[in-house]
Amino acid sequence: MDDVLRPVLVIGGTIALTLLIGWVIDRALRAADRRHPDTRVWALLRRCQLPLQVLLASAAVQIAYDAFDLELRRNDLIQNLLATVTIFSAAWMTIRAANAIAENTLASYAARTTDLARVRQFRTQLAMIRRVVTTVLAVVATAVAMLLLFPGLRALGASMLASAGIIGIIAGVAAQSMLSNLFAGLQVAFGDSVRIGDTVVVDGEWGTVEEISLAFLTVRIWDDRRLTMPVSYFNSKPYENWSRGGHEITGTVFLHLDHSTPVAELRKRLQEYLLGRKDWDGRTWSLVVTDTTPTTIEVRAAMSARNADDVWTLRCAVREELVSWLREHHPYALPRVATSPAAQPPGAENAATP
């Protein structure tokens, strides 16, 4: 009975002690958050409570095995499992702590500057660094855990290190696509060619960059669809970045009208209408005839806006307003299909009569 009761009491008491320690640490972080409302780091670090609890419990149980001379300590499998849990929980806690520090750093940087482009660039770089750190820690923790659980792999690992050059070449050839996307992701993040939050046009689809990972980039299209593409695409093919150099953008509206259209009055109407629109930023506007055909003229109205969303709304509103104004005040200016007989050259009628 003592062989069963003693390990249960020791392990139960150890876990209870670690739960108490975790609760005390959480209360301390909560108190620090109340004392320092100017920073979010203490509140964000509270996300580490669960992995910290697992880490403390697994480490404490291993120490209790040796300290209290439990019989279970002779079981190598249990010790290896506990060591594996300790390794993974330590990596888990490190990842959460790094994410908390990164989020706090980004929030502090965004509060100190009004340059939204720099904030998006910093957020993109932080996101890429977090993914790299997470991947490296996960791979290292998995490798160490496998070596603990399977001692036979240690000899294999030593032989693999001895032939690391050959394996590196084989792995490089096999993972060429994955490595190219990885380096492309780092280049995109630190080369500042595209950032999270940028408005881009890719393959004819207009949207906002929502996520940049180590291998893929996700664009949220205007109708809430997601376009996922390899990061290497943005280093090898052209695309439009409407946020590059600032959010301001100029939109255009094309109208096909009759040759009798009063262009001067239409230009004046466009100016009056833009003055009453909040989504027009006041930088520039114009209305010119850009082309002509035997039946119509092409009129281009251009207007500037603060961002891509405003310019889309403004373009639709201007197009609707100009067409409505012409239909109400100058209906003859709208394009029409002629149904009257075509004019004949002099003498053509007599020549056609037998």
CORRARA-V101065 format. One record per residue. RES is the residue in one letter. PSI is psi in whole degrees, -180 to 180 (999 if undefined). OMEGA is omega in whole degrees, 0 to 359 (NA if undefined). NEAR is the number of other C-alpha atoms within 10 Angstrom. Layout:
BEGIN
res=<RES/RES>
psi=<PSI/PSI>
omega=<OMEGA/OMEGA>
near=<NEAR/NEAR>
END
This chain:
BEGIN
res=<M/D/D/V/L/R/P/V/L/V/I/G/G/T/I/A/L/T/L/L/I/G/W/V/I/D/R/A/L/R/A/A/D/R/R/H/P/D/T/R/V/W/A/L/L/R/R/C/Q/L/P/L/Q/V/L/L/A/S/A/A/V/Q/I/A/Y/D/A/F/D/L/E/L/R/R/N/D/L/I/Q/N/L/L/A/T/V/T/I/F/S/A/A/W/M/T/I/R/A/A/N/A/I/A/E/N/T/L/A/S/Y/A/A/R/T/T/D/L/A/R/V/R/Q/F/R/T/Q/L/A/M/I/R/R/V/V/T/T/V/L/A/V/V/A/T/A/V/A/M/L/L/L/F/P/G/L/R/A/L/G/A/S/M/L/A/S/A/G/I/I/G/I/I/A/G/V/A/A/Q/S/M/L/S/N/L/F/A/G/L/Q/V/A/F/G/D/S/V/R/I/G/D/T/V/V/V/D/G/E/W/G/T/V/E/E/I/S/L/A/F/L/T/V/R/I/W/D/D/R/R/L/T/M/P/V/S/Y/F/N/S/K/P/Y/E/N/W/S/R/G/G/H/E/I/T/G/T/V/F/L/H/L/D/H/S/T/P/V/A/E/L/R/K/R/L/Q/E/Y/L/L/G/R/K/D/W/D/G/R/T/W/S/L/V/V/T/D/T/T/P/T/T/I/E/V/R/A/A/M/S/A/R/N/A/D/D/V/W/T/L/R/C/A/V/R/E/E/L/V/S/W/L/R/E/H/H/P/Y/A/L/P/R/V/A/T/S/P/A/A/Q/P/P/G/A/E/N/A/A/T/P>
psi=<-39/-29/-24/-44/-40/-49/-37/-45/-42/-48/-43/-43/-37/-45/-41/-40/-41/-36/-41/-43/-43/-39/-41/-42/-40/-42/-38/-41/-38/-40/-40/-35/-38/-35/-22/74/-10/-10/149/2/-37/-40/-37/-33/-18/-17/-16/3/-46/-53/-33/-40/-44/-41/-46/-42/-47/-41/-40/-38/-40/-41/-38/-34/-47/-39/-37/8/53/152/-26/-13/-18/-12/103/-32/-45/-42/-41/-39/-43/-41/-38/-44/-40/-43/-48/-40/-36/-43/-41/-47/-39/-41/-44/-39/-41/-40/-40/-45/-40/-44/-41/-40/-43/-43/-41/-41/-40/-31/-23/-14/154/3/100/-30/-41/-36/-44/-39/-44/-39/-40/-44/-41/-42/-40/-42/-42/-40/-39/-45/-43/-44/-45/-46/-40/-42/-44/-44/-41/-43/-45/-41/-40/-38/-31/-43/-32/88/-25/-22/-14/-44/-39/-40/-38/-43/-34/-39/-34/-32/38/-31/-48/-43/-37/-41/-45/-45/-38/-41/-42/-35/32/-44/-44/-42/-36/-40/-37/-50/-33/-39/-42/-39/-40/-43/-44/-10/-9/31/-35/142/161/129/-8/147/121/160/114/123/39/1/130/131/-170/135/119/-34/141/115/-173/-23/-28/157/131/129/124/111/161/-27/22/12/156/127/112/126/153/143/-31/-22/-38/-4/-5/-17/152/149/163/132/101/-14/-5/123/7/163/-19/143/152/128/158/151/127/133/137/114/172/158/-22/9/131/90/-40/-44/-37/-38/-40/-39/-39/-44/-44/-39/-41/-33/-23/7/130/-24/-3/125/-2/5/-50/156/160/160/116/159/117/-16/163/147/174/-20/-24/170/153/120/130/122/127/140/147/155/169/-32/178/-36/-44/-39/-33/-47/-41/-41/-45/-41/-42/-44/-45/-42/-45/-41/-42/-41/-42/-41/-33/-40/-30/68/-25/-16/-16/145/144/162/122/130/-3/157/143/145/137/147/157/133/-7/-36/-42/-35/-28/-19/129/999>
omega=<181/180/179/185/184/177/180/180/181/181/179/178/178/180/178/178/179/175/178/179/178/178/179/179/179/177/178/178/178/178/178/178/178/181/183/181/181/180/181/189/182/177/179/180/177/176/180/186/182/177/177/179/179/180/180/182/182/179/182/179/177/178/180/177/182/185/183/175/180/181/183/183/179/180/183/182/179/179/179/177/178/178/178/177/179/181/182/179/176/177/178/180/179/179/180/178/179/177/179/179/180/179/178/178/179/179/179/180/179/179/183/184/177/179/183/179/178/178/179/178/180/179/178/180/178/179/180/179/179/180/179/180/179/180/181/180/180/180/180/180/179/180/180/180/179/179/178/183/183/181/179/180/181/177/177/179/178/178/177/177/180/179/184/181/180/180/179/179/180/181/180/179/182/184/183/180/181/180/178/177/179/180/176/177/177/180/178/184/185/175/174/177/176/184/175/183/179/175/186/173/184/181/178/180/181/181/183/179/185/184/175/179/180/184/186/176/183/178/176/183/187/179/175/168/179/177/182/184/174/181/181/178/185/174/184/183/180/175/180/175/184/181/181/181/179/182/185/183/179/179/181/176/180/178/174/188/179/180/182/182/175/187/181/179/178/178/178/179/178/179/180/182/181/180/179/181/178/181/172/185/175/183/185/173/178/174/184/173/186/182/177/177/179/183/184/169/178/181/179/173/180/179/183/179/184/182/185/179/180/183/177/179/182/179/179/181/180/179/180/182/182/179/179/181/178/180/182/187/182/182/179/182/180/181/182/179/181/179/179/179/180/180/181/176/181/179/183/180/179/181/181/182/180/NA>
near=<5/7/10/10/10/14/18/12/11/16/19/13/14/21/19/13/15/22/17/13/15/20/14/12/15/19/13/14/18/16/13/15/19/14/11/13/11/9/16/18/22/22/19/19/21/20/16/20/16/14/20/23/20/22/23/22/23/24/18/18/20/20/13/18/18/12/9/12/12/16/13/14/15/11/9/12/14/14/19/19/15/18/20/21/19/24/20/21/21/19/22/22/21/18/21/21/18/18/23/21/17/19/18/19/18/17/16/15/15/17/10/10/10/10/10/13/19/15/21/19/21/21/23/23/21/19/21/21/19/18/16/16/16/18/14/13/18/16/13/14/20/16/12/16/19/16/17/19/17/12/11/11/13/14/11/12/13/11/11/13/12/11/11/12/11/12/13/11/11/12/12/13/11/11/11/12/13/15/17/16/20/20/15/23/25/21/17/22/25/17/13/17/14/23/29/23/21/22/25/24/18/19/11/9/13/20/25/25/23/18/17/26/21/23/19/17/22/19/26/20/19/12/8/10/10/16/18/15/15/21/24/22/15/18/15/9/9/11/14/14/20/19/19/16/8/13/16/17/17/18/17/19/17/16/17/18/22/20/18/13/19/13/16/11/11/19/16/12/15/22/15/11/14/19/12/9/13/11/18/22/19/14/11/11/19/14/20/15/15/11/11/14/10/7/13/19/19/16/20/16/22/18/24/24/25/17/19/22/13/18/22/15/14/23/21/12/15/20/16/11/15/19/16/13/14/19/13/10/9/15/15/16/19/17/17/12/6/8/6/6/6/7/7/8/7/8/8/10/9/8/8/7/6/4>
END
